[in-house]
Amino acid sequence: RTQRKPQYTKAVQEGDYREQNVRNFEMNNDFLLTYKDTFGNFAVNASFGGNNMFSKYFHTIIKVDKLLEPNVFILQNSQGPLNVASTRSRKSINSFYGFVSLSWRDMLFLDVTGRNDWSSTLAPGNNSYFYPSVSASVLLNELIDFGTARDIVNLVKLRGSFAQVGNDTKPYRTSNYLTSSDFAGNFQIPRTAADLNLKPEIVSSWEVGADIRLFRSRLNLDVAYYDNESKNQIVSMPVSQASGVASRYSNTGRIRNWGWEVSVNGTIVKTKKVEWKAYANWALNRNRVLELGDGVDSWIVASYSSHAYMTAYEGQSLSTMYGLGYKRAPEGSFIVGKDGSLTDVSGQLVIDENGYPQYSDELQRIGECMPDWKGGFGTSVKWNGLTLSVAFDGQFGGHVYSYSNALLGSRGKGTISLPGRYDGLVLDGVNQLPDGNYVKNTHKTADITEYYGLAYAFQNAEQNFVSTQFLKLRELRLDYEFPKKLLARTGFIKGLVLSVYGRDLFCWSEFPGWDPEGAFMRGSSVVPGFEIAQMPGTRAIGGSIKITF
C-alpha cells in the first residue's frame, strides 16, 4: 500500500511519499477426541485435543520525507536518503487441552477444563504454563419441590465458577537485539530492554450468580458478582536514562477487578393482540492495584504529553488521573477578621494581584476516570404485527482529561468562557499576604482573555478534567411484520418485515466535546482517560427489509 501527501500539506510542507508491504501468515493444526455416555442418572461428555499455531509477520516501510519534484510520487524523487524500516517476527504455540462435563438428572452440572501452552516468545523454564477452570450450577426448582409455588417460580439456577487464563507476550522480548543505525557499519541497542526471565501473565477469576424466572417466565432476574486478579502482567516500565535505555519489559504486580452485574426483564402486558415488554440492566466495576513489583513506586498507565497522567500506585485505583492543578490554601488556613474571628479557608483558590488563579508546583491527584456505574433500560410494545421499541443507556460518574475543553475555554469558543467576558471576574478565593496570612480575594481579573488562556491552559489538568456522565437515546425502532396469511398467497414468501430505525439519536450530558464515549487512539491502541480533539459522532437513521423464503 502507498500513502501520498502533496506539497503544502499542513504537517508536510514539501510533501512526502511512502510504500508499505505488510504480510501476516498464520497456520493452525488441530486434533480433538471426544467421548459421550450416560450411566443411569449421570451423563458424561469429555474431550481431549491439541493445537499447534505458527505465525509469521513481515512489515517493510520505505519513506520519502521530502519530495524533490512536486507531486511526483516515486521513491527516486527524494531530497535526501530514504527512510527505511523493516520488521520480521515469528511465533509458535503448542497446546494440549481437555474438558469433562458431568450432569446428574439435568439438575446438577459440573464442568472442568484444563489447558497447557508452550510459547516460543518466553524463555525455557517459563514458556510452559497451565491454566484450569471449573464451573458448577444447580437447578433448585428441579431439586426442591416448591409445591403450590411451582406455578410462580419457574426457574432458580445458582451458578459458580473459577477460571485461570494464561498469556504470553510478543516475540523478541526476552533477548536484546541490535538494530541497524543511520551510520554505515554501526548498530544501536533498542530503546526498551528485554528481560530473559519474563513469566506468563495469569488472570484468575471467580464468579457467582443466580438466574431466577417467575410467573411463567414473565419476570426474569439475573444477578452476578465477579472478582478477577491479574498477576505478572508484561508491561514496559520506565527506567533511568543513565542505563542506556528508556524502559524495560518486566512482570509487574497484581491488579484486582471486581463488580456486580444485574439485569431484569419482563412482560408487563400480554394478550392476543398486545404485548408490552420492558428491561433494565446495571453494572458496577472497581479496580485496585495490589502490588507493583520490586523497586517500582508507580506506573504510568497512560498519558498525554506532560499535561496529565493516569498513574497507578499501590493500594489505589488503576484509573486515577494526576496532573497540575490550582494552588490552594493548605489545611489549617484561616482569615483573621477585624474582631479577631477566624474563618477557615482551607482548600480555597489562591489568587494573585491580577485576579488570576495560581498553579501548584507539583503533580496532584485530580480524580477518578472510571464511572461509578453503568446502566440501561428500554421497552417495546407490539400490536397487530406493529412493534415500537426504544432503548436508553448511560453512565453515572466518570471523567476524562479533555483537550477539547482546553481549546474551547482558552480560545473563547465555548460557553464556559462567557462569564466575565465584558466586565471581568472576581474569583472566589483568597490572596496570600507577604506574612503568609490570607485575606478574601477582591482583585478583578486584569484581562479576561488572559485569564481564560491561563485557566484552561493544556497543562491545567484540574480545570480540563471533565465529567463523562451521560444518558443516550440509543435506539428508536418501528417494525411491521406482514401477516403470514397474506404472505401465503404469494406461495414463496414466508416472512416479510419492514423496519425504520434511528441510533444514537440524542445525548444528555455536560461533556464539552462531541461524545462522552469517544476514545483517544494512539496507533492501534485505545488510550483510556483522555479525549483529544475528537471528531463529531454520528447519528444513524435508516430502514431495512427482511424477507424469508
Stockholm file with secondary structure:
# STOCKHOLM 1.0

chainA/1-549         RTQRKPQYTKAVQEGDYREQNVRNFEMNNDFLLTYKDTFGNFAVNASFGGNNMFSKYFHTIIKVDKLLEPNVFILQNSQGPLNVASTRSRKSINSFYGFVSLSWRDMLFLDVTGRNDWSSTLAPGNNSYFYPSVSASVLLNELIDFGTARDIVNLVKLRGSFAQVGNDTKPYRTSNYLTSSDFAGNFQIPRTAADLNLKPEIVSSWEVGADIRLFRSRLNLDVAYYDNESKNQIVSMPVSQASGVASRYSNTGRIRNWGWEVSVNGTIVKTKKVEWKAYANWALNRNRVLELGDGVDSWIVASYSSHAYMTAYEGQSLSTMYGLGYKRAPEGSFIVGKDGSLTDVSGQLVIDENGYPQYSDELQRIGECMPDWKGGFGTSVKWNGLTLSVAFDGQFGGHVYSYSNALLGSRGKGTISLPGRYDGLVLDGVNQLPDGNYVKNTHKTADITEYYGLAYAFQNAEQNFVSTQFLKLRELRLDYEFPKKLLARTGFIKGLVLSVYGRDLFCWSEFPGWDPEGAFMRGSSVVPGFEIAQMPGTRAIGGSIKITF
#=GR chainA/1-549 SS CEEEECTTCSSCTTCEEEEEEEEEEEEEEEEEEEEEEEETTEEEEEEEEEEEEEEEEEEEEEEESSBSSTTCCSTTCBSSCCEEEEEEEEEEEEEEEEEEEEEETTTEEEEEEEEEEEETTSCTTTSEEEEEEEEEEEEHHHHSCCGGGGGTEEEEEEEEEEEEEEECCCSSCSSCCCEECSSTTCEECCSEECCTTCCCEEEEEEEEEEEEEETTTTEEEEEEEEEEEEEEEEEEEECCGGGTSSEEEEEEEEEEEEEEEEEEEEEEEECSSEEEEEEEEEEEEEEEEEECCTTCCCEEEEEETTTEEEEECTTSCTTEEEEBCBCBCCTTCEEECTTSCEEECTTCBBBCTTSCBCBCSSCEEEEECSEEEEEEEEEEEEETTEEEEEEEEEEEECEEEEHHHHHHHHTTCSGGGCTTTTTCCCCSSEEECTTSCEEECCCCCSCHHHHHHHHTCTTBTTTTEEECCEEEEEEEEEEEECCHHHHHTTSSCCEEEEEEEEEEEEEEECCSSSCTTCCEEETTEEETTEECSCCCCCCEEEEEEEEEC
#=GC SS_cons         CEEEECTTCSSCTTCEEEEEEEEEEEEEEEEEEEEEEEETTEEEEEEEEEEEEEEEEEEEEEEESSBSSTTCCSTTCBSSCCEEEEEEEEEEEEEEEEEEEEEETTTEEEEEEEEEEEETTSCTTTSEEEEEEEEEEEEHHHHSCCGGGGGTEEEEEEEEEEEEEEECCCSSCSSCCCEECSSTTCEECCSEECCTTCCCEEEEEEEEEEEEEETTTTEEEEEEEEEEEEEEEEEEEECCGGGTSSEEEEEEEEEEEEEEEEEEEEEEEECSSEEEEEEEEEEEEEEEEEECCTTCCCEEEEEETTTEEEEECTTSCTTEEEEBCBCBCCTTCEEECTTSCEEECTTCBBBCTTSCBCBCSSCEEEEECSEEEEEEEEEEEEETTEEEEEEEEEEEECEEEEHHHHHHHHTTCSGGGCTTTTTCCCCSSEEECTTSCEEECCCCCSCHHHHHHHHTCTTBTTTTEEECCEEEEEEEEEEEECCHHHHHTTSSCCEEEEEEEEEEEEEEECCSSSCTTCCEEETTEEETTEECSCCCCCCEEEEEEEEEC
//
